[in-house]
Amino acid sequence: MSQLLDQAVAAVRKLPDAEQDAIAALILEEIEDDRRWDEVLARFPGKLMALAARAAEQVRAGQTRPIGFDEL
């Protein structure tokens, strides 16, 4: 286990059980989300790069605008 993860686990152990469960659920959800992204990207190699190139072209062409936090 990395030193940072060891520190995080030690800090989480000091929390009430309900908070520990909430943090554990977030970690497991993040791991599952990463697994799903890896699976999708493996099925469609090059798709992410194509989307990034398209987005960059739209920025260069002035077809985009910044999004403020109030719009999220």
C-alpha positions as CSV (number, residue, x, y, z in Angstrom):
1,M,0.0,0.0,0.0
2,S,1.4,3.4,-0.8
3,Q,2.2,5.8,2.0
4,L,-0.5,8.3,1.0
5,L,-3.2,5.6,0.9
6,D,-2.0,4.3,4.2
7,Q,-2.4,7.8,5.7
8,A,-5.9,8.1,4.2
9,V,-7.0,4.7,5.6
10,A,-5.6,5.7,9.0
11,A,-7.6,8.9,8.9
12,V,-10.8,7.1,7.7
13,R,-10.5,4.6,10.6
14,K,-11.0,7.4,13.0
15,L,-14.3,8.4,11.5
16,P,-17.7,7.0,12.6
17,D,-18.8,3.8,10.7
18,A,-21.4,5.6,8.6
19,E,-18.7,8.0,7.3
20,Q,-16.3,5.1,6.7
21,D,-19.0,3.4,4.7
22,A,-19.7,6.5,2.6
23,I,-16.0,6.9,1.8
24,A,-15.6,3.2,1.0
25,A,-18.6,3.4,-1.4
26,L,-17.1,6.4,-3.2
27,I,-13.8,4.6,-3.6
28,L,-15.4,1.4,-4.9
29,E,-17.6,3.5,-7.3
30,E,-14.5,5.3,-8.6
31,I,-12.7,2.0,-9.2
32,E,-15.8,0.6,-11.0
33,D,-16.1,3.7,-13.1
34,D,-12.4,3.5,-14.1
35,R,-12.9,-0.2,-15.1
36,R,-15.9,0.7,-17.3
37,W,-13.9,3.5,-19.0
38,D,-11.1,1.1,-19.6
39,E,-13.5,-1.4,-21.1
40,V,-15.2,1.2,-23.4
41,L,-11.9,2.6,-24.6
42,A,-10.5,-0.9,-25.3
43,R,-13.6,-1.6,-27.5
44,F,-13.2,1.6,-29.4
45,P,-9.5,2.3,-29.8
46,G,-8.8,5.7,-31.3
47,K,-12.3,7.0,-30.5
48,L,-11.1,9.2,-27.6
49,M,-8.3,10.6,-29.7
50,A,-10.8,11.3,-32.6
51,L,-13.1,13.1,-30.2
52,A,-10.3,15.2,-28.7
53,A,-9.1,16.1,-32.2
54,R,-12.7,17.2,-33.1
55,A,-12.9,19.3,-30.0
56,A,-9.6,20.9,-30.6
57,E,-10.7,21.8,-34.2
58,Q,-13.9,23.3,-32.9
59,V,-11.9,25.5,-30.4
60,R,-9.6,26.6,-33.2
61,A,-12.6,27.4,-35.4
62,G,-14.1,29.5,-32.7
63,Q,-17.1,27.3,-32.3
64,T,-16.9,26.9,-28.6
65,R,-17.2,29.2,-25.6
66,P,-16.1,29.0,-22.0
67,I,-18.6,27.5,-19.5
68,G,-19.0,29.2,-16.2
69,F,-19.6,27.4,-12.9
70,D,-23.1,28.9,-12.8
71,E,-23.9,26.9,-16.0
72,L,-23.0,23.5,-14.7
